[in-house]
C-alpha cells in the first residue's frame, strides 16, 4: 500500500474504535457516570474530535489537566460537563466560571482565588475538592482537610461556590493487589464521609482511573475517570491486553518510505554507526524521528511493519528519520511504500505497547509524545458527515 503523496507521515485516529471503547468502559461501571479524560490533546489523539466522539458514546463528563485545555473545548463548542484540575496561582478562574467549568481545588490558596473570581463574575463557581489519599501529588492532605472543607462550606453559604464533587487519585491501581489501593480507598471513604457530615452535598464522588475502572468495581462510586483506556491502550500489561478488556487501540501511526537503496556489507547506518550491515542489503528510510515523537531510546529496537514483515530500527533514531534493514531483496519495498510503526495489532503491525517495551517506557508516553508535525487524520467522525451520508457502523470491523 502507498500513502497519499501529501503525507510524509500521519496518525490515523479511529473514532469508531473510541466510541466502542467508551461503551465498553460504561459497561464496566454500569452504575457510574463516565468522565472521558482528554488532557494532553486527548493523549495525542486530537482533543476536540475525541471529546465529541466520547460524548456521542455516552460519556457525560470530560476531564482535562489544565484550564486552558478545558477552555479550548468550550471555545470549540463542546458541551457536557468539563472538569480541569491542574491550577496554578493567578489562573483563569473567572474565565472558567463563565465557561461553566468544574474546577478542582486542592488547597486554601486555590479556594480563595476562585471565590474572589466568583465575586467578580457575579455567579458561583463550581468546584471539586481533591484529597491526597496517598499519591503524594496534588490534593489536600488529610491533616488539612477539615480546614479546606470548613472554608468551602462557608463559601457555599456565602453563595460564591458550589461544591460539585469530592475526588482523589490512585497511585498503584495498575499494580494488582498493591496494598496502597485498599489504604487509599479507605482514606477516601473517610474523607468523603467527613465532608458530607460537615454539610457538603457533592453531585459526584470519584477516584477510579483507567485501571480501577477496568478491574476494581468497588472504587467506582458515582463517576469513573478513564483516560488511556478510552484510546484503547491497556493501562498495564499486568492487568491485561486491550482485547481482554474489549478495547481497541485508536491510533495507527504510518509513514511513507522516502528512499530505498542497495548498500554493501560493512556499511555504517545513522549516527555513531551503531548498526553496520552484516552483508550486502537494502536499506529503507522512514521519514520520522524524535522530533515527531519517535523515542530515541528505541534505537536499534523499535519495530516497524514494512513490506508485510516486521523490521527493527537499524541504528539510531535521528531527529527526522530512521532506517530499517529490508534484507538483500528489499522485500518488494519501494519509495512510497507504507511503514506502519504501530496500530491495533490485529493486522500484523506492532502496537504502542511493543514500542513502549522497545523504549523502556509505557504505552501512554508512546501515543502522547507524537509531535504536532504529524497530522491527525480522524476517521469515522460523525461530526464531519453531511446530511444523507452513510454513518459508519461502530460494530462493523470494516468501518474500523
Helices and strands as residue ranges (DSSP letters): E 9-14, H 15-28, E 33-37, H 39-44, H 47-56, E 61-64, H 67-75, E 81-84, H 93-98, E 102-105, H 108-121, E 125-132, E 140-141, H 142-157, E 161-167, H 179-197, E 204-206, H 210-215, G 217-219, E 223-224, G 228-231, G 243-245, E 251-263, E 268-269, G 271-273, E 275-276, E 281-286, G 290-292, G 296-298, E 303-306, E 309-314, E 322-327, G 330-332, E 338-342, H 352-358, H 363-368, E 375-379, G 382-384, G 397-399
